[in-house]
Amino acid sequence: MKSLRRLPLFGLIFVMSGIAFAGDPEDPRIWLEDVTGDRALTWVRERNAESTAELTHSEAFQTLDKRLLAVLDSTAKIPMISKIGPYYYNFWKDATHKRGLWRRTSLDEYRKAEPAWETVIDLDALGAAEHENWVWHGATVLKPAYERCLVSLSRGGADADVKREFDLKTKSFVANGYSVPEAKSRVAWRNLDSVFIGTDFGPGSLTNSGYPRIAKEWTRGTPLETAKVVFEGESDDMSVSAYRDLTPGFERDFVARQKTFYSSETFLRRDGKLIRIETPDDANIDVDREWLMVELRTDWTVGGKTYPSGALLATDFEAFLKGARNFDILFEPTARKSLSGFSPTKNHILLNELDNIRNKIYVLTHKDGKWLREPLPGVPEIGTTSASAVDSDESDDFFMTSSNYLMPMTLSFGTIGGKLVEKLKQSPSFFDAAGLTVTQHEAKSADGTLVPYFQVSRENLKLDGSNPTLLYGYGGFEISMVPGYSATAGIGWLEKGGVYVVANIRGGGEFGPKWHQAALKANRPRAYEDFAAVAEDLISRKVTSPKHLGIQGGSNGGLLMGNMLTRRPDLFGAVVCQVPLLDMKRYNKLLAGASWMGEYGNPDIASEWEFIQTFSPYHMLKEGVKYPRTLFTTSTRDDRVHPGHARKMAAKMKEMGIDLVYYENIEGGHGGAADNKQAAFMSALAYTFLWNQLK
């Protein structure tokens, strides 16, 4: 078990056309939730025609679109790799391979300026041959032979996918091999002739969130219907899965019951029995070789000692199962220091800390009964850096990436305790960063909390309130907004003279679990107050003014945008709201919404709807208010956050006579785009809209 992390924001397969949507006196626009219904898609096409007519025909848009596509298709960008057996694999998209190539090479070959690659799967050719619009979702490889894998393929970019067994030696799909129909399945190798599987087995087999409720063991050559049940969860759980740790010498079976987004139970499956790993439900756990590691989200008193929220603990796994409760603290947080992540190698652990949103990496080594801690040599002084094991089964090798807002990514290779870190690849600069500088500031939120933010701007910036400024934020699910290179923001915004700002508001993970928990459920408005405080600070510092200040965010960040639009329309001149949640009354009934009630609350409980309605933008719109012009974007194929959120919000605003722009990509899934051309178009649309409104 290499890592039990919270599941990504997946959801149910989208609602199919043909379903009748009855009138709802409380929501007359519910027909827009019929994702592929004729009436809804006619409305979408009308809005798309309006938005493309306004934004896409100018020379400026055409130039930006072409330039962004050239960056995304560039053969100079770093081909990121992962080690699978003797090979290093990469998934690659460019102008010739729009849906992509899964390919491999050796490390020595990869070191060359132009490596020779061996194609394993050509997704464009596969899609053409099978008359499918396949989008790559990855592959799960069976260790230690590394000869078979389960390839995941999505139609049009949806989260739901099909899984098919593939032979890495012959580079072909296995005849009569494992094949799982389209669903949001969880499939993991146990050995060559059996897999653990959770999928749509029929009525009652999925949770209310659309994940598998039942995990089974499926033996090769037998019908799926005969697979043996390993574990059954409850319908209101988030998900159930089973998997095997295939680390040589430490092979073990596990079952995970994800009860909510932030609570789970993990079981060791041994001798036909399930043994509960007795850690807090809201902790993240990893079992690596002989070690059990526990990452705490709340304080935990055990063995006569209290360990703080945000700490990372370690103990001997087998001793823990026998009742021992003595832990070593591998990481202990402070008010401004949090755990960004960790990655075990064969003999060490790479520990990544965030200290005031700046990375520090340490090597942890267990020796003579103690954990030794040393800084990892060769880590850059500035920017965002991450180090992870290349192959923890075989070596102490690691990959390290580093970048910042103005420095393109560098990929390096090293060995703990070995020679100096070797630079493997350097991405080129895709925009002119001359004269730009990055500064870090703080704003005081409504309750007095200091909220940090990064600003990228010209060194000689005139503080006269006239600068077009784009403020970006997310603020949810304990996700940290750390500095990183964005060619699209550089080309679409910074080169034009715009100021780019990223807010580190509560709800994120920049300062650990407490920073996130400060904006959960009834406290959700703290995130919105934080974001407004950053906007006000930019205005008070005369970096910009409301008519020149725009904001952008997607998914949970789209909910943030909706709240800024409805709560503080006076602060902004333009809003870009992407793949958003907006109708918080029905969000838990749409696609993956039920899985996020740990973040927002349950609107079906009256006492919780009382506070949820205060951050439901769809219900907060008011007649007679002057709202900043807004661009809504979403995807028909988004089966995670329902496109009905954006559709209904835009429709309601239009009925109220509020000027807006709406564009819905027919493909793309939750990422908004299924290929580079679509991604470039969507980015060009957003930056063109913002510049037109704010310049």
Order of alpha helices (4+ residues) and beta strands (2+ residues): alpha-alpha-beta-beta-beta-alpha-beta-alpha-beta-beta-beta-beta-beta-beta-beta-beta-beta-beta-beta-beta-beta-beta-beta-beta-beta-beta-alpha-beta-beta-beta-beta-beta-beta-beta-beta-beta-beta-beta-beta-alpha-beta-alpha-alpha-beta-alpha-beta-alpha-alpha-alpha-beta-alpha-beta-alpha
